[in-house]
Amino acid sequence: MVLKRLTEAAGVAGNEGEVRDLLRELVTPHVDEVRGDTLGNLIAVKKGKKDGPRVMIAAHMDEVGLMIINIEKSGLLRFTKAGGIDDRVLLGKKVLVGKDKVPGVIGAKPIHLQEPKEREVPIKVDNLFIDIGAKEQADAEKKVKVGDYAVFATQYEEFGQDKIKAKALDDRVGCAVLLEVLKDDYEIPIYGAFTVMEEIGTRGAAVAAYAISPDIGIVLEGTVCADFVADTPEGHATTSGAGPALSIMDATSIGNKVLLRHAVRLAEENGIPYQFRRATTGGNDAGRIHLNKEGVPSISVSVPCRYIHSPVSVISNSDYENAIKLVRLFLKSIQEGGLEL
């Protein structure tokens, strides 16, 4: 299954090679051209039969993770975070370190040895380490090195009613949606951009947008969902199972009103459930794309993702499938002249 392969691949921000190679393999049969760039983006092109408009659809390849910054004399590994991870979710988690995916576990001083004041606050990343079972520093250095990345050792699993749990659903679910969308034929030029380093500043999207110079930008994302903590839908940000989420505004961009209204109309006319992202914090690749050159009207279509930026997150399979349906309809409508900017 594509989503299983994508989520179980390792691709922390700045080290997306494994994911990029997999996406290149999966997308090549369905497009006219696949190319990379200096920063590491993968751009898949469907040339179409018409000159335009040029549509850029972006989904980022990178995930949040860890980087080794020191190997102690004891053989324990000190690390820092790559991307926004809450320190409180790290302790006791299994990880895979480096290209060889050396198994390890995140440890800290046991609670029995902590002072009362230490127990009152979350353990900070500076006081955590990765244990790979090494006897000493020299033993550890045979297996890993400073600068190696570590990913959470989480396997893809379908469970419960319509739910999927895995690591890196932000944004491998967006990559999977983009792969499915690119399997269709279109008369207008479509540029699928699998971008790098979104989690550390949406860097890849800036470079990709400059190269593509799109007329319209569509961002596919796994977005925050907290439908288990608030009494009202407004406090959920998004609701799992209620359909793909359309962003009106976040910390880096405001969705183009014409594109948003068009997406809503298509969803309602075709019986596709949808919702608005009811939070204005955070951001995604749209923040860079909409600022490219003279400006690019852009929209974000997201799959709600519980426990985002943690070792395991959860999505609704129906949200994933409906995101594919909505984006396909959106592109077909554009090529048929159903959208006027």
C-alpha positions, -999 to +999 in steps of 0.1 A: +000+000+000+014+034-010+006+052+023+022+024+043+054+026+022+055+064+024+050+067+061+075+039+070+102+055+049+127+078+067+128+114+057+135+140+084+138+176+072+170+180+053+174+142+048+145+133+024+165+110+001+147+078+009+113+093+005+123+111-027+136+079-043+104+061-034+083+089-048+103+090-080+097+053-085+060+057-079+053+088-099+074+083-130+050+060-149+022+086-146+039+119-157+058+133-187+089+145-168+104+141-134+133+163-123+150+173-091+167+205-080+197+216-060+178+218-027+163+183-031+127+190-043+112+164-067+090+180-095+067+158-116+053+174-147+022+166-167+025+188-198-011+188-209-024+200-243-030+237-234-007+264-224-022+272-191-030+280-164+001+264-148-010+247-116+015+238-089+004+212-064+027+209-034+031+182-007+062+181+015+083+150+019+100+157+052+089+147+086+098+159+121+125+139+137+159+140+155+196+146+148+225+131+167+247+159+181+271+140+204+282+105+213+289+102+250+317+081+265+290+058+278+279+051+242+246+070+247+236+095+220+226+131+226+203+146+201+184+177+190+150+181+174+144+187+137+110+203+135+084+211+161+082+182+186+068+184+221+096+172+245+068+154+265+062+128+238+098+116+234+106+096+265+105+058+260+099+060+223+116+036+199+137+051+171+158+041+141+192+059+138+211+067+106+212+052+072+214+016+086+184+023+108+201+012+140+174+005+166+174+026+198+152+039+226+149+074+240+158+073+277+163+096+308+169+094+345+143+071+360+116+085+381+129+067+412+161+088+411+145+122+403+142+149+429+106+159+437+110+192+418+122+173+387+090+152+387+069+184+385+081+195+350+084+177+316+119+163+309+136+186+284+153+173+253+187+183+268+182+157+295+172+129+271+194+105+252+191+076+227+203+042+239+214+019+210+228-007+233+264+003+229+290-006+255+310+026+251+317+055+228+339+035+204+313+008+201+286+034+193+308+052+167+310+019+147+272+022+141+263+059+141+280+092+138+273+128+147+249+144+122+230+112+116+192+115+117+168+094+138+131+087+130+104+072+152+102+034+147+064+034+141+047+010+117+016+018+096-016+002+109-053+004+100-075+002+131-109+009+146-135+024+123-120+040+093-087+050+111-051+048+101-022+053+125+014+059+114+043+083+118+049+111+093+013+114+082+022+151+081+028+151+052+031+117+036-007+117+034-004+148+012+023+131-009-001+101-013-030+124-024-007+141-049+004+107-063-032+096-069-041+130-085-012+127-109-025+094-122-053+112-141-049+130-174-053+167-177-053+192-206-036+219-186+000+218-173+002+203-139+034+205-117+035+181-088+061+194-063+072+171-036+090+196-014+118+194+012+124+211+045+088+223+051+091+215+088+121+239+093+108+269+074+090+259+042+123+262+023+118+238-005+085+253-016+101+287-021+127+273-045+102+250-063+077+279-068+104+301-083+113+274-108+077+265-118+063+301-118+027+288-113-005+307-120-023+287-092-010+270-061-026+241-043-010+228-011-018+193+002-012+189+039-018+168+070-031+194+095-038+197+132-068+180+146-079+182+182-115+168+182-109+150+215-102+180+237-129+206+233-167+206+238-174+226+206-163+220+170-147+255+170-121+243+195-112+212+174-093+231+147-105+202+125-126+171+130-115+137+119-139+120+095-157+153+086-139+156+053-108+175+039-102+208+056-099+241+036-077+268+052-091+303+053-061+318+071-031+306+091+001+323+104+017+324+069-010+329+043-047+337+037-064+314+012-075+330-020-112+337-017-121+328-053-103+294-050-120+287-017-155+295-029-148+273-060-137+244-039-167+247-016-191+248-046-175+217-061-177+198-028-213+207-023-224+200-058-207+166-058-216+154-023-180+156-009-179+164+028-156+192+037-148+215+066-129+247+073-097+246+093-108+265+125-074+276+137-051+303+125-018+291+140+009+272+121+016+274+084+025+253+054+040+256+019+013+280+008+031+307+028+060+306+004+041+298-028+016+326-026+045+351-023+064+339-054+073+366-079+042+388-086+021+366-063+002+333-068-034+327-057-032+296-035-053+273-015-046+245+011-065+213+012-056+193+043-063+159+059-071+163+096-044+145+116-047+137+154-015+138+175+004+156+148+042+160+152+044+130+175+057+095+171+023+083+159-006+102+145-041+093+133-062+101+102-095+090+088-092+070+056-124+087+043-108+121+047-079+109+027-101+095-001-123+126-002-093+149-004-083+130-036-118+134-050-120+171-043-086+179-058-093+159-089-126+177-094-108+211-088-083+204-116-109+191-140-129+222-134-100+245-141-092+229-174-129+232-184-129+269-178-150+266-146-128+290-126-122+327-133-096+345-111 
